Amino acid sequence: MELIIHMKSFAKSTSSLLVAGAIAATGLGVSTSANAFTTFNADEVKGSITYYTNRTDLIESGVFKRYEEEFKKLYPKVTEVKVVGFADYQGGIRPRMNTGDYGDIVLVLPSVPSEQYANFYEPLNDMYHNTEIYFYDTWADKGNIYGISMGNAVEGLVYNKEVLAKAGVETPIKTLTDFYAACDKIKALGKTPIYVNFGAQWPLQQFDKLPLVIEGNDQVYEKMLTQDAPFSDPNSAYYKSLKFLKTLIYNGYVEKDLMTNSWEDSKNAIAKGEAGMYYLGNWVIPQVIERGAKSENIGFMPIPADDSGVLKAQINHDWAYAVSKFSKNKTTAKAFVQYLLEKSDFDAVAGFIPTVKNRLPSLPQLHEYLNYNPQMIQSPVNSSKFIEVTNKSKIDFYSGGYIQDVMTADDFDAALKKLDARWKRAKERVK
């Protein structure tokens, strides 16, 4: 079975409504529901497993080695938890998916159509009830769930408080005009206003997410199926998102060496006060702190999308754990997933809102963010038709590649019109 994917598929979930509601109401997203988790027999959890992850940093820092030792203490018959990392996860794992040789635990590839889940992943219905975890049915098909979110995040501006204070920037920044003014003030200090990680490419996926905030609802992607020029129309959410990035680059608000900058170096820049802001999810905050920033000097606020003064925010799940359909040790694989979700400190390390509802988030910056009371917009579901159109258009959404091409094109508007043409041809091929 060949796997063909391009666009991220935001899966539907009644649970996603609960996430936004619970978090907005409590600032924590904590449930008081009873714990009815699956328990595993220690005699049956044994042998070795392989986990393919995107968190190469946690391999290098020894975190996963610590998790292996903790897991072995819980289940003494386990001999090895081998963790293999890919910085470019899709590029690393996708060829393996087509061979059936992809270990025991993987992450659900973004935009795998739900009808293909059963070809690659093992059902996980026996692990949790729908009231116990967020985004329960996000990776579901025909009554089976195939993925469980690693954790959940909101998108916004991660910022160095000292830099913004020295620049005279007040927080939160509520309008787009004030945001540009803040960038001017930070630039005047000799600092990089906002680090977009242009060269690393994948962080540019934020500008595939920003249209949700610009539009103010979760229908922005499906709306593209009805638009003649979703990229070049100045009134479209995608145009406004890409124009926003173009403005940041044109005005010199981003890092100077666009193509040669390093993702790892960008964390140092924020931590040391060489740059003022990131536009990323809360998951990056612990990584910045790890680079030497004091937690109390790192803030987090929603990103303004217009001049209305109304703050909006996207809340979404992260990657999802899955167990390979071809795993020869599925029980141990499931037990390790459960350990990561319930027993490990991964939520704290990653800066996540925990997937398991009765676990508290540990990140203080989330409290600041939620105190601004942004309008929450949940990650939406995309129809099969939308996914098919994106596949045929060969526009590599959520990779950053097409965004690099647009930003470096000689003619920005012409580049957007080329995207429109590809999108139109793809729509005509899908009935």
SEKOLSE-659023 format. One record per residue (C-alpha): x negated, y negated, z; residue in three letters; residue number from 1. Coordinates in nm, 2 decimals. Last residue first. Example, Ala and Ser with C-alpha at 12.3 -4.5 7.8 and 13.67 -1.06 7.14 Angstrom:
BEGIN
      x      y      z residuo num
  -1.37   0.11   0.71     SER   2
  -1.23   0.45   0.78     ALA   1
***
This chain:
BEGIN
      x      y      z residuo num
   1.51  -1.62  -0.86     LYS 431
   1.14  -1.65  -0.83     VAL 430
   0.94  -1.72  -1.15     ARG 429
   1.08  -2.08  -1.17     GLU 428
   0.98  -2.14  -0.81     LYS 427
   0.62  -2.05  -0.89     ALA 426
   0.61  -2.28  -1.19     ARG 425
   0.74  -2.57  -0.98     LYS 424
   0.49  -2.50  -0.70     TRP 423
   0.20  -2.50  -0.95     ARG 422
   0.32  -2.82  -1.10     ALA 421
   0.37  -2.98  -0.76     ASP 420
   0.02  -2.89  -0.66     LEU 419
  -0.11  -3.05  -0.98     LYS 418
   0.09  -3.36  -0.89     LYS 417
  -0.09  -3.37  -0.55     LEU 416
  -0.43  -3.37  -0.73     ALA 415
  -0.31  -3.65  -0.95     ALA 414
  -0.22  -3.86  -0.64     ASP 413
  -0.56  -3.80  -0.49     PHE 412
  -0.76  -3.88  -0.80     ASP 411
  -1.13  -3.80  -0.78     ASP 410
  -1.05  -3.49  -0.58     ALA 409
  -1.23  -3.44  -0.25     THR 408
  -0.92  -3.47  -0.03     MET 407
  -0.71  -3.25  -0.26     VAL 406
  -0.97  -2.98  -0.28     ASP 405
  -1.03  -2.98   0.09     GLN 404
  -0.66  -2.95   0.15     ILE 403
  -0.64  -2.65  -0.09     TYR 402
  -0.89  -2.47   0.12     GLY 401
  -0.76  -2.55   0.46     GLY 400
  -0.65  -2.19   0.53     SER 399
  -0.30  -2.25   0.64     TYR 398
  -0.16  -2.28   0.29     PHE 397
  -0.36  -2.13   0.02     ASP 396
  -0.16  -2.24  -0.28     ILE 395
  -0.15  -1.94  -0.50     LYS 394
   0.19  -2.05  -0.64     SER 393
   0.30  -1.69  -0.66     LYS 392
   0.24  -1.63  -0.30     ASN 391
   0.40  -1.95  -0.20     THR 390
   0.71  -1.87  -0.40     VAL 389
   0.74  -1.52  -0.25     GLU 388
   0.71  -1.66   0.10     ILE 387
   0.98  -1.91   0.03     PHE 386
   1.21  -1.64  -0.11     LYS 385
   1.15  -1.42   0.19     SER 384
   1.27  -1.70   0.41     SER 383
   1.05  -1.89   0.64     ASN 382
   1.13  -1.89   1.01     VAL 381
   1.05  -2.19   1.22     PRO 380
   0.78  -2.29   1.47     SER 379
   0.98  -2.48   1.74     GLN 378
   1.02  -2.85   1.74     ILE 377
   1.00  -3.01   2.09     MET 376
   1.10  -3.37   2.13     GLN 375
   0.82  -3.50   2.35     PRO 374
   0.88  -3.56   2.72     ASN 373
   0.55  -3.74   2.80     TYR 372
   0.53  -3.53   3.12     ASN 371
   0.48  -3.23   2.89     LEU 370
   0.14  -3.35   2.77     TYR 369
   0.02  -3.43   3.12     GLU 368
   0.13  -3.09   3.25     HIS 367
  -0.03  -2.91   2.97     LEU 366
  -0.36  -3.08   3.05     GLN 365
  -0.35  -2.90   3.39     PRO 364
  -0.41  -2.57   3.21     LEU 363
  -0.32  -2.27   3.44     SER 362
   0.00  -2.15   3.28     PRO 361
   0.20  -1.94   3.53     LEU 360
   0.29  -1.58   3.46     ARG 359
   0.65  -1.46   3.50     ASN 358
   0.73  -1.52   3.13     LYS 357
   0.47  -1.30   2.98     VAL 356
   0.36  -1.49   2.67     THR 355
   0.15  -1.72   2.88     PRO 354
   0.12  -2.09   2.79     ILE 353
  -0.24  -2.07   2.66     PHE 352
  -0.56  -2.24   2.76     GLY 351
  -0.77  -1.96   2.60     ALA 350
  -0.97  -1.87   2.92     VAL 349
  -0.66  -1.93   3.14     ALA 348
  -0.44  -1.71   2.92     ASP 347
  -0.72  -1.45   2.89     PHE 346
  -0.75  -1.41   3.27     ASP 345
  -0.67  -1.04   3.24     SER 344
  -0.39  -0.85   3.42     LYS 343
  -0.07  -0.91   3.24     GLU 342
  -0.12  -0.99   2.87     LEU 341
  -0.47  -0.85   2.82     LEU 340
  -0.38  -0.54   3.03     TYR 339
  -0.07  -0.48   2.83     GLN 338
  -0.27  -0.50   2.51     VAL 337
  -0.52  -0.25   2.66     PHE 336
  -0.24  -0.02   2.75     ALA 335
  -0.10  -0.03   2.40     LYS 334
  -0.44   0.06   2.26     ALA 333
  -0.47   0.34   2.51     THR 332
  -0.14   0.49   2.41     THR 331
  -0.21   0.44   2.04     LYS 330
  -0.53   0.64   2.03     ASN 329
  -0.55   0.78   1.67     LYS 328
  -0.46   0.44   1.52     SER 327
  -0.31   0.46   1.17     PHE 326
   0.00   0.25   1.24     LYS 325
  -0.24   0.00   1.39     SER 324
  -0.14  -0.16   1.72     VAL 323
  -0.05  -0.53   1.70     ALA 322
  -0.14  -0.84   1.90     TYR 321
   0.01  -1.16   1.77     ALA 320
  -0.17  -1.48   1.67     TRP 319
  -0.06  -1.79   1.85     ASP 318
   0.30  -1.88   1.91     HIS 317
   0.43  -2.23   1.84     ASN 316
   0.54  -2.55   1.98     ILE 315
   0.54  -2.85   1.76     GLN 314
   0.57  -3.20   1.91     ALA 313
   0.77  -3.52   1.88     LYS 312
   0.71  -3.86   2.03     LEU 311
   0.97  -4.13   1.96     VAL 310
   0.80  -4.47   1.92     GLY 309
   0.96  -4.51   1.58     SER 308
   0.64  -4.60   1.41     ASP 307
   0.57  -4.26   1.25     ASP 306
   0.40  -3.93   1.32     ALA 305
   0.26  -3.99   1.66     PRO 304
   0.05  -3.70   1.80     ILE 303
   0.15  -3.56   2.13     PRO 302
  -0.09  -3.60   2.43     MET 301
  -0.37  -3.41   2.59     PHE 300
  -0.65  -3.54   2.82     GLY 299
  -1.01  -3.43   2.89     ILE 298
  -1.19  -3.62   3.16     ASN 297
  -1.03  -3.43   3.45     GLU 296
  -1.16  -3.10   3.30     SER 295
  -1.52  -3.23   3.31     LYS 294
  -1.68  -3.17   2.97     ALA 293
  -1.98  -2.94   2.96     GLY 292
  -1.93  -2.73   2.65     ARG 291
  -1.69  -2.49   2.84     GLU 290
  -1.46  -2.79   2.89     ILE 289
  -1.43  -2.82   2.51     VAL 288
  -1.36  -2.45   2.48     GLN 287
  -1.10  -2.47   2.76     PRO 286
  -0.92  -2.75   2.57     ILE 285
  -0.91  -2.57   2.23     VAL 284
  -0.60  -2.36   2.32     TRP 283
  -0.41  -2.68   2.37     ASN 282
  -0.35  -2.70   1.99     GLY 281
  -0.54  -2.93   1.76     LEU 280
  -0.57  -3.29   1.65     TYR 279
  -0.91  -3.37   1.81     TYR 278
  -1.00  -3.70   1.97     MET 277
  -1.27  -3.95   2.08     GLY 276
  -1.60  -3.83   1.94     ALA 275
  -1.95  -3.87   2.08     GLU 274
  -1.81  -3.84   2.43     GLY 273
  -2.01  -3.54   2.54     LYS 272
  -1.72  -3.29   2.54     ALA 271
  -1.57  -3.42   2.22     ILE 270
  -1.90  -3.41   2.03     ALA 269
  -1.99  -3.07   2.19     ASN 268
  -1.67  -2.92   2.06     LYS 267
  -1.74  -3.06   1.72     SER 266
  -2.08  -2.89   1.72     ASP 265
  -1.91  -2.55   1.73     GLU 264
  -1.70  -2.63   1.43     TRP 263
  -2.00  -2.75   1.24     SER 262
  -2.04  -3.04   1.01     ASN 261
  -2.19  -2.99   0.66     THR 260
  -1.90  -3.06   0.44     MET 259
  -1.77  -3.38   0.60     LEU 258
  -2.09  -3.54   0.71     ASP 257
  -1.96  -3.86   0.86     LYS 256
  -1.70  -3.72   1.11     GLU 255
  -1.36  -3.88   1.09     VAL 254
  -1.23  -4.24   1.12     TYR 253
  -1.41  -4.36   0.82     GLY 252
  -1.12  -4.55   0.68     ASN 251
  -1.10  -4.33   0.37     TYR 250
  -1.12  -4.01   0.58     ILE 249
  -0.84  -4.10   0.82     LEU 248
  -0.63  -4.24   0.54     THR 247
  -0.67  -3.91   0.34     LYS 246
  -0.55  -3.72   0.65     LEU 245
  -0.24  -3.94   0.68     PHE 244
  -0.18  -3.91   0.31     LYS 243
  -0.18  -3.53   0.35     LEU 242
   0.08  -3.55   0.62     SER 241
   0.29  -3.81   0.44     LYS 240
   0.29  -3.61   0.12     TYR 239
   0.39  -3.30   0.30     TYR 238
   0.68  -3.47   0.48     ALA 237
   0.82  -3.60   0.15     SER 236
   0.90  -3.97   0.10     ASN 235
   0.59  -4.05  -0.10     PRO 234
   0.68  -3.77  -0.35     ASP 233
   0.35  -3.61  -0.45     SER 232
   0.36  -3.29  -0.25     PHE 231
   0.72  -3.18  -0.24     PRO 230
   0.78  -3.30  -0.60     ALA 229
   1.09  -3.13  -0.74     ASP 228
   1.23  -3.05  -0.39     GLN 227
   1.49  -2.78  -0.32     THR 226
   1.24  -2.50  -0.23     LEU 225
   1.04  -2.76  -0.03     MET 224
   1.34  -2.79   0.20     LYS 223
   1.26  -2.44   0.32     GLU 222
   0.93  -2.57   0.45     TYR 221
   1.06  -2.88   0.62     VAL 220
   1.35  -2.70   0.79     GLN 219
   1.21  -2.69   1.15     ASP 218
   1.30  -3.05   1.25     ASN 217
   1.14  -3.39   1.30     GLY 216
   1.03  -3.43   0.94     GLU 215
   0.69  -3.58   1.05     ILE 214
   0.65  -3.33   1.33     VAL 213
   0.72  -3.04   1.10     LEU 212
   0.50  -3.20   0.83     PRO 211
   0.21  -3.19   1.08     LEU 210
   0.18  -2.81   1.07     LYS 209
   0.02  -2.78   0.72     ASP 208
  -0.20  -3.08   0.82     PHE 207
  -0.31  -2.87   1.12     GLN 206
  -0.44  -2.61   0.87     GLN 205
  -0.74  -2.84   0.84     LEU 204
  -0.89  -2.65   1.13     PRO 203
  -0.96  -2.37   0.88     TRP 202
  -1.20  -2.58   0.67     GLN 201
  -1.52  -2.57   0.88     ALA 200
  -1.64  -2.85   0.66     GLY 199
  -1.34  -3.08   0.74     PHE 198
  -1.36  -3.03   1.12     ASN 197
  -1.10  -3.30   1.18     VAL 196
  -1.30  -3.50   1.45     TYR 195
  -1.10  -3.81   1.54     ILE 194
  -1.24  -4.15   1.64     PRO 193
  -1.61  -4.08   1.58     THR 192
  -1.80  -4.31   1.82     LYS 191
  -1.99  -4.63   1.75     GLY 190
  -1.78  -4.83   1.99     LEU 189
  -1.61  -5.01   1.69     ALA 188
  -1.50  -4.66   1.57     LYS 187
  -1.31  -4.61   1.89     ILE 186
  -1.13  -4.95   1.85     LYS 185
  -1.05  -4.88   1.49     ASP 184
  -0.92  -4.53   1.58     CYS 183
  -0.69  -4.69   1.84     ALA 182
  -0.55  -4.93   1.59     ALA 181
  -0.48  -4.64   1.36     TYR 180
  -0.29  -4.47   1.64     PHE 179
  -0.11  -4.79   1.73     ASP 178
   0.03  -4.81   1.38     THR 177
   0.12  -4.44   1.39     LEU 176
   0.32  -4.51   1.71     THR 175
   0.34  -4.37   2.06     LYS 174
  -0.03  -4.35   2.17     ILE 173
   0.01  -4.21   2.52     PRO 172
  -0.21  -4.35   2.64     THR 171
  -0.38  -4.69   2.63     GLU 170
  -0.69  -4.75   2.42     VAL 169
  -0.94  -5.01   2.54     GLY 168
  -1.23  -4.85   2.37     ALA 167
  -1.40  -4.77   2.70     LYS 166
  -1.07  -4.60   2.81     ALA 165
  -1.05  -4.40   2.49     LEU 164
  -1.41  -4.28   2.53     VAL 163
  -1.36  -4.20   2.90     GLU 162
  -1.04  -4.01   2.85     LYS 161
  -1.19  -3.77   2.59     ASN 160
  -0.90  -3.66   2.38     TYR 159
  -0.70  -3.36   2.27     VAL 158
  -0.43  -3.50   2.04     LEU 157
  -0.13  -3.26   1.98     GLY 156
  -0.01  -2.92   1.90     GLU 155
   0.17  -2.70   2.16     VAL 154
   0.05  -2.35   2.24     ALA 153
   0.16  -2.00   2.31     ASN 152
  -0.02  -1.68   2.40     GLY 151
  -0.14  -1.36   2.24     MET 150
   0.20  -1.31   2.09     SER 149
   0.33  -0.96   2.07     ILE 148
   0.36  -0.78   1.73     GLY 147
   0.55  -0.50   1.57     TYR 146
   0.90  -0.53   1.71     ILE 145
   1.16  -0.28   1.58     ASN 144
   1.53  -0.35   1.51     GLY 143
   1.50  -0.35   1.14     LYS 142
   1.20  -0.58   1.13     ASP 141
   1.04  -0.78   1.41     ALA 140
   0.73  -1.00   1.44     TRP 139
   0.91  -1.30   1.60     THR 138
   1.14  -1.08   1.80     ASP 137
   1.00  -1.13   2.15     TYR 136
   0.88  -1.49   2.09     PHE 135
   0.84  -1.53   2.47     TYR 134
   0.82  -1.23   2.69     ILE 133
   1.03  -1.06   2.96     GLU 132
   1.39  -1.12   2.85     THR 131
   1.34  -0.92   2.52     ASN 130
   1.23  -0.61   2.71     HIS 129
   0.87  -0.51   2.69     TYR 128
   0.64  -0.22   2.60     MET 127
   0.86   0.04   2.45     ASP 126
   0.96  -0.18   2.15     ASN 125
   0.60  -0.19   2.03     LEU 124
   0.65  -0.03   1.68     PRO 123
   0.31   0.06   1.52     GLU 122
   0.17  -0.16   1.24     TYR 121
   0.06  -0.13   0.88     PHE 120
   0.34   0.00   0.66     ASN 119
   0.61  -0.08   0.93     ALA 118
   0.52  -0.45   0.90     TYR 117
   0.58  -0.47   0.53     GLN 116
   0.95  -0.58   0.55     GLU 115
   0.84  -0.85   0.78     SER 114
   0.64  -1.02   0.51     PRO 113
   0.28  -1.06   0.62     VAL 112
   0.26  -1.43   0.64     SER 111
  -0.01  -1.46   0.91     PRO 110
  -0.19  -1.13   0.96     LEU 109
  -0.08  -0.95   1.27     VAL 108
  -0.38  -0.93   1.50     LEU 107
  -0.55  -0.59   1.53     VAL 106
  -0.57  -0.31   1.79     ILE 105
  -0.66   0.05   1.69     ASP 104
  -0.92   0.02   1.42     GLY 103
  -0.87  -0.12   1.08     TYR 102
  -0.92   0.18   0.84     ASP 101
  -0.59   0.20   0.66     GLY 100
  -0.77   0.11   0.33     THR  99
  -0.56  -0.20   0.23     ASN  98
  -0.57  -0.33   0.58     MET  97
  -0.95  -0.31   0.58     ARG  96
  -0.97  -0.56   0.29     PRO  95
  -0.75  -0.80   0.49     ARG  94
  -0.95  -0.78   0.81     ILE  93
  -1.25  -1.00   0.74     GLY  92
  -1.10  -1.26   0.51     GLY  91
  -0.79  -1.30   0.74     GLN  90
  -1.01  -1.33   1.04     TYR  89
  -1.26  -1.58   0.91     ASP  88
  -1.46  -1.60   1.24     ALA  87
  -1.43  -1.22   1.25     PHE  86
  -1.49  -1.03   1.57     GLY  85
  -1.53  -0.66   1.66     VAL  84
  -1.44  -0.54   2.01     VAL  83
  -1.52  -0.18   2.11     LYS  82
  -1.34  -0.07   2.42     VAL  81
  -1.52   0.24   2.53     GLU  80
  -1.49   0.55   2.74     THR  79
  -1.15   0.52   2.89     VAL  78
  -1.09   0.80   3.15     LYS  77
  -1.14   0.56   3.44     PRO  76
  -0.82   0.36   3.36     TYR  75
  -0.79   0.06   3.59     LEU  74
  -1.16   0.04   3.64     LYS  73
  -1.21   0.10   3.27     LYS  72
  -0.99  -0.20   3.20     PHE  71
  -1.20  -0.43   3.42     GLU  70
  -1.52  -0.31   3.25     GLU  69
  -1.37  -0.37   2.90     GLU  68
  -1.25  -0.71   3.01     TYR  67
  -1.60  -0.81   3.12     ARG  66
  -1.73  -0.71   2.78     LYS  65
  -1.46  -0.92   2.63     PHE  64
  -1.57  -1.22   2.82     VAL  63
  -1.94  -1.17   2.73     GLY  62
  -1.99  -1.52   2.59     SER  61
  -2.07  -1.39   2.24     GLU  60
  -1.75  -1.17   2.23     ILE  59
  -1.55  -1.46   2.37     LEU  58
  -1.68  -1.69   2.09     ASP  57
  -1.59  -1.43   1.82     THR  56
  -1.22  -1.48   1.92     ARG  55
  -1.06  -1.37   1.59     ASN  54
  -1.03  -1.01   1.71     THR  53
  -1.05  -0.65   1.58     TYR  52
  -1.01  -0.41   1.87     TYR  51
  -1.15  -0.06   1.86     THR  50
  -1.05   0.21   2.10     ILE  49
  -1.22   0.49   2.29     SER  48
  -1.11   0.78   2.51     GLY  47
  -0.84   0.76   2.77     LYS  46
  -0.50   0.63   2.88     VAL  45
  -0.31   0.95   2.92     GLU  44
  -0.44   1.05   3.26     ASP  43
  -0.39   0.69   3.39     ALA  42
  -0.02   0.72   3.30     ASN  41
   0.10   0.39   3.16     PHE  40
   0.37   0.16   3.31     THR  39
   0.61  -0.02   3.09     THR  38
   0.72  -0.36   3.22     PHE  37
   1.03  -0.41   3.41     ALA  36
   0.94  -0.73   3.61     ASN  35
   1.25  -0.91   3.71     ALA  34
   1.33  -1.24   3.56     SER  33
   1.21  -1.55   3.73     THR  32
   1.09  -1.71   3.41     SER  31
   0.81  -1.97   3.38     VAL  30
   0.78  -2.21   3.09     GLY  29
   0.57  -2.45   3.29     LEU  28
   0.69  -2.81   3.24     GLY  27
   1.02  -2.70   3.40     THR  26
   1.29  -2.83   3.16     ALA  25
   1.08  -2.90   2.85     ALA  24
   0.90  -2.57   2.90     ILE  23
   1.21  -2.37   2.95     ALA  22
   1.39  -2.52   2.65     GLY  21
   1.11  -2.50   2.41     ALA  20
   1.03  -2.14   2.50     VAL  19
   1.40  -2.04   2.51     LEU  18
   1.45  -2.16   2.15     LEU  17
   1.15  -1.95   2.05     SER  16
   1.32  -1.65   2.21     SER  15
   1.59  -1.66   1.96     THR  14
   1.32  -1.58   1.72     SER  13
   1.26  -1.62   1.35     LYS  12
   0.92  -1.57   1.21     ALA  11
   0.70  -1.84   1.08     PHE  10
   0.53  -1.68   0.78     SER   9
   0.20  -1.82   0.70     LYS   8
   0.14  -1.85   0.33     MET   7
  -0.10  -1.64   0.13     HIS   6
  -0.03  -1.26   0.14     ILE   5
  -0.07  -0.95  -0.07     ILE   4
  -0.12  -0.62   0.11     LEU   3
  -0.16  -0.32  -0.11     GLU   2
   0.00   0.00   0.00     MET   1
***
